[in-house]
Amino acid sequence: MSMKPKTLTYLNVSVIGYFLLLWILSSLEVKAWIVSFLTELFTIPFMIAIPILLILGGKVLLTGKRPAGLVISFVGLAVLAGLILTSILG
């Protein structure tokens, strides 16, 4: 399965943005019920999407097409994956 680099970039940025928003809401200690509901609803699907997007993005980047947006979002997603993994294991 192959995706367009622009589509992968948008998906990567949306996953990064979601977890960044969760971090901001957590640091501000927002405890609204809707935030908790949306967190429960979207966190696991986005965590499942991270390795899939990394594999697809790596495949596109290895084929020779290297748009700057995809490279930056791929690196950001890899850093996010590392941060999530270390927070789960550590």
C-alpha positions in Angstrom: 0.0 0.0 0.0 1.4 3.4 -0.9 0.1 6.8 0.0 0.9 10.3 -1.4 3.5 12.2 0.6 1.1 15.0 1.2 -1.5 12.7 2.7 1.2 11.1 5.0 2.4 14.6 6.0 -1.2 15.6 7.0 -1.7 12.4 9.0 1.7 12.7 10.8 1.0 16.3 11.7 -2.5 15.4 13.0 -1.1 12.6 15.2 1.7 14.9 16.5 -0.8 17.7 17.1 -3.2 15.4 19.0 -0.5 14.3 21.5 0.8 17.8 21.8 -2.7 19.0 22.7 -3.0 16.2 25.2 0.3 17.2 26.8 -0.8 20.9 26.9 -4.1 20.0 28.5 -2.4 17.8 31.0 0.1 20.4 32.0 -2.7 23.0 32.4 -4.6 20.4 34.5 -7.8 20.7 32.5 -10.2 18.2 33.9 -13.3 18.7 31.8 -15.4 15.6 31.1 -15.3 16.1 27.3 -11.5 16.2 27.3 -11.5 12.9 29.2 -14.0 11.4 26.9 -12.2 12.4 23.7 -8.9 11.2 25.2 -10.3 7.8 25.8 -11.9 7.7 22.4 -8.9 8.7 20.3 -5.7 7.8 22.1 -5.5 4.1 21.3 -6.3 4.5 17.6 -3.7 7.2 17.3 -1.1 5.0 19.1 -1.9 2.1 16.7 -1.5 4.6 13.8 2.0 5.7 14.8 3.9 2.5 13.8 1.8 2.2 10.6 2.5 5.8 9.6 6.2 5.3 10.4 6.4 2.2 8.2 4.5 3.9 5.3 6.5 7.1 5.7 9.8 5.2 5.7 8.8 3.4 2.6 8.0 6.6 0.8 11.2 8.3 2.0 13.3 5.3 0.8 11.8 5.4 -2.7 13.6 8.6 -3.4 10.8 11.2 -3.0 11.7 13.3 0.0 9.5 16.4 0.3 10.6 18.6 3.2 7.2 18.5 4.9 7.2 14.7 5.0 10.7 14.5 6.3 10.0 16.9 9.1 6.7 15.3 10.1 8.4 11.8 9.9 11.2 12.9 12.2 8.6 14.5 14.6 6.5 11.3 14.6 9.6 9.2 15.3 10.5 11.5 18.2 6.9 11.3 19.5 7.0 7.5 19.2 10.3 7.4 21.2 8.8 9.7 23.9 5.7 7.6 24.2 7.7 4.4 24.4 10.0 5.7 27.1 7.1 7.0 29.1 5.3 3.6 28.9 8.5 1.6 29.7 10.0 4.0 32.2 
